[in-house]
Amino acid sequence: MTRLPPERSPGHQVRKAYRHFDRLLTLFFSPRGLKPGYWYYLRVLWLQDGLTQKELSDLTNVMETTTVTMLAGMEADGLIERRRNKDDRRKVNVSLTRKGRALEDELMPYAIEINSIATAGIAKERVQTCLAVLSQMADNMARFEKEGAKRPE
């Protein structure tokens, strides 16, 4: 039997780091009455407002059912508006409200601070290498999924 110690597993290390990022998002956002899950949708909408729910789901890499639930909460909190697409009534477009747009100036410094905490003591070149490697890993796995590859038996 082949063993893979957690400290040598990219999956384990990425998950471990993600959980710490998520905890810090909760620490920074909860006092403002925001769910940490909102961050991922806000971040995408600040860059490209008016996307469909499906596009948001794809860009956040979150299942559509979860996206619908999260967006309902964001709408109830006055951060977004959802409207039927004018060209295709089956689609729903999501737009930021003034309140949702204004959060960018408030929350982005926290994201920068969290990333600074995470990368403290690491040379910028190593951080850039890490980002490139993580991006390539994500691309590799997405390609594997897209090609319909099946799990070995």
KEVOBA-105968 format. One line per 5 residues: number of its first residue (from 1); their letters; for each residue x, y, z of N, C-alpha, C. Coordinates in steps of 0.05 Angstrom, whole numbers, plus 5000, padded with zeros to 4 digits. Example, Ala and Ser with C-alpha at 12.3 -4.5 7.8 and 13.67 -1.06 7.14 Angstrom:
2
1 = AS = 5264/4886/5156/5246/4910/5156/5264/4934/5156  5257/4955/5142/5273/4979/5143/5258/5001/5157
//
This chain:
153
1 = MTRLP = 5017/4976/5000/5000/5000/5000/5018/5025/5000  5012/5044/4982/5026/5069/4981/5014/5088/5000  5031/5102/5015/5022/5122/5034/5030/5150/5025  5014/5169/5032/5020/5197/5025/5016/5213/5051  5038/5220/5064/5036/5236/5089/5022/5263/5083
6 = PERSP = 5005/5272/5101/4991/5297/5097/5009/5321/5090  5032/5322/5102/5050/5345/5096/5062/5344/5068  5059/5321/5054/5069/5319/5026/5046/5318/5006  5021/5322/5016/4998/5321/4999/4989/5350/4991  4990/5357/4965/4980/5383/4958/4951/5388/4966
11 = GHQVR = 4934/5367/4962/4906/5370/4970/4903/5376/4999  4917/5362/5016/4915/5367/5045/4925/5395/5052  4947/5403/5040/4958/5430/5047/4940/5452/5037  4928/5449/5013/4910/5469/5003/4885/5471/5020  4874/5448/5028/4850/5448/5045/4857/5460/5072
16 = KAYRH = 4879/5454/5084/4888/5465/5109/4890/5496/5107  4902/5505/5086/4905/5534/5082/4877/5547/5078  4861/5534/5062/4834/5545/5056/4818/5548/5082  4819/5527/5099/4804/5529/5124/4813/5552/5141  4839/5558/5141/4848/5581/5156/4839/5607/5143
21 = FDRLL = 4840/5609/5117/4830/5633/5103/4801/5637/5110  4785/5615/5109/4757/5617/5115/4751/5626/5143  4767/5616/5162/4764/5625/5190/4770/5654/5193  4791/5664/5180/4797/5692/5181/4776/5709/5168  4765/5700/5146/4742/5714/5133/4719/5717/5153
26 = TLFFS = 4713/5695/5167/4692/5695/5187/4698/5715/5209  4723/5715/5219/4731/5733/5240/4728/5762/5232  4735/5769/5207/4733/5796/5198/4705/5804/5189  4690/5786/5178/4664/5793/5166/4640/5790/5185  4641/5771/5203/4618/5767/5221/4610/5791/5237
31 = PRGLK = 4629/5807/5248/4621/5831/5262/4605/5851/5245  4608/5849/5219/4593/5866/5200/4567/5854/5191  4560/5831/5202/4535/5818/5195/4536/5804/5168  4560/5798/5159/4563/5785/5132/4572/5757/5136  4560/5739/5120/4569/5711/5119/4594/5710/5103
36 = PGYWY = 4614/5694/5112/4639/5692/5096/4635/5683/5068  4614/5666/5063/4609/5656/5037/4601/5679/5017  4592/5701/5027/4585/5724/5010/4610/5734/4995  4632/5732/5008/4657/5743/4997/4662/5733/4968  4659/5708/4964/4666/5696/4938/4648/5707/4916
41 = YLRVL = 4623/5712/4922/4605/5723/4902/4609/5753/4898  4613/5767/4920/4619/5796/4918/4644/5801/4902  4664/5785/4907/4690/5788/4894/4686/5786/4863  4671/5767/4855/4666/5763/4826/4649/5786/4815  4628/5794/4830/4610/5815/4820/4624/5842/4820
46 = WLQDG = 4643/5847/4838/4658/5872/4837/4674/5874/4811  4682/5852/4801/4698/5851/4776/4680/5851/4751  4656/5838/4753/4639/5836/4730/4610/5834/4740  4597/5856/4742/4569/5857/4752/4550/5848/4730  4527/5838/4739/4506/5830/4720/4508/5802/4709
51 = LTQKE = 4524/5785/4720/4527/5758/4711/4502/5742/4717  4498/5719/4703/4476/5702/4710/4484/5685/4734  4463/5674/4747/4468/5656/4770/4486/5633/4762  4482/5622/4738/4499/5600/4728/4528/5609/4725  4532/5632/4714/4560/5643/4711/4573/5647/4738
56 = LSDLT = 4558/5658/4757/4568/5661/4784/4576/5634/4796  4559/5615/4793/4564/5588/4803/4590/5577/4792  4593/5580/4765/4617/5570/4752/4642/5585/4761  4640/5611/4763/4664/5628/4770/4672/5625/4800  4653/5618/4817/4659/5614/4845/4665/5584/4851
61 = NVMET = 4660/5567/4831/4664/5538/4834/4647/5527/4856  4622/5536/4856/4603/5527/4876/4578/5516/4862  4567/5495/4873/4543/5482/4861/4521/5503/4858  4505/5500/4836/4484/5519/4831/4463/5521/4853  4457/5499/4866/4437/5499/4888/4447/5516/4911
66 = TTVTM = 4473/5513/4917/4485/5529/4939/4486/5558/4931  4492/5564/4906/4493/5592/4896/4466/5605/4899  4444/5591/4892/4417/5602/4894/4411/5608/4923  4418/5590/4941/4413/5595/4970/4429/5619/4980  4455/5621/4972/4472/5643/4981/4462/5669/4970
71 = LAGME = 4454/5669/4945/4444/5694/4932/4418/5703/4945  4401/5684/4953/4376/5692/4967/4383/5707/4993  4403/5698/5007/4412/5712/5032/4423/5739/5026  4439/5741/5004/4451/5766/4997/4429/5786/4988  4409/5776/4974/4387/5793/4966/4371/5803/4990
76 = ADGLI = 4366/5785/5009/4351/5793/5034/4367/5813/5050  4394/5812/5048/4411/5831/5062/4416/5856/5046  4403/5859/5023/4405/5883/5008/4431/5887/4992  4445/5865/4987/4471/5867/4973/4469/5864/4943  4448/5849/4934/4445/5844/4905/4416/5846/4898
81 = ERRRN = 4411/5848/4872/4384/5846/4860/4386/5824/4839  4364/5809/4837/4363/5788/4816/4340/5795/4797  4346/5794/4771/4325/5800/4751/4326/5779/4729  4303/5773/4718/4302/5756/4695/4317/5769/4671  4332/5752/4657/4346/5762/4633/4326/5770/4612
86 = KDDRR = 4331/5793/4600/4312/5804/4580/4312/5786/4555  4334/5775/4547/4336/5759/4523/4328/5730/4527  4333/5719/4551/4327/5691/4557/4315/5690/4584  4288/5688/4585/4274/5690/4611/4280/5667/4630  4294/5646/4620/4302/5624/4637/4325/5632/4655
91 = KVNVS = 4340/5652/4647/4364/5660/4661/4358/5683/4681  4373/5684/4702/4370/5705/4722/4397/5719/4725  4396/5745/4721/4421/5761/4724/4422/5773/4752  4447/5775/4762/4452/5784/4789/4468/5810/4787  4458/5831/4800/4471/5857/4801/4474/5866/4829
96 = LTRKG = 4496/5880/4834/4501/5892/4860/4483/5916/4865  4474/5919/4890/4461/5943/4898/4483/5963/4906  4475/5988/4911/4494/6007/4921/4509/5997/4946  4493/5985/4964/4504/5974/4988/4525/5952/4982  4519/5934/4963/4537/5913/4956/4562/5924/4942
101 = RALED = 4559/5944/4925/4582/5957/4912/4599/5971/4932  4587/5985/4952/4602/6000/4972/4619/5982/4990  4612/5957/4992/4627/5939/5009/4655/5933/4999  4660/5938/4973/4686/5933/4962/4707/5950/4976  4702/5975/4980/4721/5993/4993/4725/5985/5023
106 = ELMPY = 4704/5974/5035/4705/5966/5063/4719/5939/5067  4714/5920/5049/4723/5893/5053/4750/5887/5040  4756/5900/5018/4781/5893/5004/4806/5897/5022  4807/5917/5039/4830/5919/5057/4833/5895/5075  4810/5883/5083/4812/5859/5100/4823/5835/5084
111 = AIEIN = 4815/5833/5059/4826/5811/5042/4856/5815/5039  4864/5839/5034/4893/5845/5032/4907/5838/5057  4895/5845/5080/4908/5839/5106/4909/5809/5111  4888/5794/5104/4888/5765/5107/4910/5752/5090  4913/5762/5065/4934/5752/5048/4962/5759/5059
116 = SIATA = 4964/5782/5071/4990/5790/5083/4997/5772/5107  4976/5766/5123/4980/5747/5145/4990/5720/5134  4977/5711/5113/4983/5684/5102/5011/5683/5090  5020/5705/5079/5046/5705/5065/5069/5717/5081  5064/5723/5106/5085/5736/5123/5110/5718/5123
121 = GIAKE = 5132/5731/5119/5158/5717/5120/5165/5701/5096  5149/5703/5075/5154/5688/5050/5162/5707/5029  5184/5702/5016/5194/5720/4994/5173/5722/4972  5171/5746/4961/5151/5752/4940/5153/5732/4917  5178/5725/4910/5182/5706/4887/5170/5679/4894
126 = RVQTC = 5173/5670/4919/5161/5645/4927/5131/5645/4926  5120/5668/4935/5090/5671/4934/5081/5670/4905  5095/5684/4887/5088/5684/4859/5089/5655/4847  5110/5640/4855/5113/5613/4846/5090/5596/4857  5083/5600/4882/5061/5585/4894/5035/5590/4879
131 = LAVLS = 5030/5616/4873/5005/5623/4858/5005/5610/4831  5027/5610/4817/5029/5598/4791/5024/5567/4792  5036/5555/4812/5033/5526/4816/5004/5519/4823  4991/5534/4841/4963/5529/4848/4945/5533/4824  4950/5554/4808/4935/5558/4784/4937/5535/4764
136 = QMADN = 4961/5525/4761/4966/5503/4742/4952/5477/4753  4953/5473/4779/4940/5450/4791/4910/5452/4786  4898/5475/4790/4870/5479/4786/4863/5474/4756  4879/5484/4738/4875/5480/4710/4876/5450/4703  4896/5436/4714/4899/5408/4709/4874/5392/4717
141 = MARFE = 4864/5398/4741/4841/5384/4751/4816/5391/4736  4813/5416/4728/4790/5424/4713/4790/5410/4686  4813/5408/4673/4815/5394/4648/4808/5365/4651  4817/5353/4672/4811/5324/4678/4781/5321/4680  4768/5339/4695/4739/5338/4699/4724/5342/4672
146 = KEGAK = 4733/5362/4657/4720/5369/4632/4722/5346/4612  4744/5332/4612/4748/5310/4593/4731/5286/4601  4717/5288/4624/4700/5266/4632/4715/5242/4642  4740/5247/4651/4756/5224/4661/4742/5211/4685  4744/5186/4685/4732/5170/4707/4753/5162/4727
151 = RPE = 4744/5159/4751/4761/5150/4773/4771/5122/4768  4796/5117/4772/4806/5089/4768/4793/5070/4787  4789/5046/4778/4776/5026/4795/4796/5010/4810
//
